[in-house]
Amino acid sequence: MTLELAVYGIVLSLLLGGVVAIFTAYKTPILNKISRAYIELSRNTPLLIQLFFLYYGLPKIGIKWSGFTCGVIALVFLGGSYMAEALRAGLIAVPKGQIEAGKAIGLNKIQIFWYVVLPQAWAIALPAVGANVLFLIKETSVISAVAVVELMFLTKDIIGMDYKTNEALFLLFISYLLILLPVAMWARWAEKKARSAKYGT
């Protein structure tokens, strides 16, 4: 369950963050202001409050989702803003000379973005994206607050039944380590690979 929450949250956060990053990096009229407002709202409110609003608040107006769905939406709402800022930083860091070079060889705007800007922006943003991925995996523990049976919920359940607090918490620590350590190692490898790769190959 923890992995499922993390995968949905990370993938959808990247998609949302990519769209928002384009709006903010290129200062798209109206959409830029909406995107900035979303980023500020998302990053300056706790995940738990966002989660409670979805799970306990929306049913008051007739909208009721499962704990899992609310958890995914809350993760995406939070993660999308962090991904957006990381990707925006990558987009605006691409030298203008690269864009001019793309124009000089006859590429249109879409081709310049896809073949020139995006690969370089991704390589620049990858360390921050990797940190956000780890952050979102750890934030899945908050979803236990709405009765989703992920690692934290299960640990509290075991403690409540057997009162073996130390053993349960140790197993929780090991479980998160088994998930996060390979992801952290992959992120470091991907960062080095992206920076040394030949773009377009």
Secondary structure by P-SEA (a helix, b strand, c coil): caaaaaaaaaaaaaaaaaaaaaaaaaccaaaaaaaaaaaaaaaaccaaaaaaaaacccccccccccaaaaaaaaaaaaaaaaaaaaaaaaaaaccaaaaaaaaaacccaaaaaacccaaaaaaaaaaaaaaaaaaaaaacccccccccccaaaaaaaaaaaccaaaaaaaaaaaaaaaacaaaaaaaaaaaaaaaaccccc
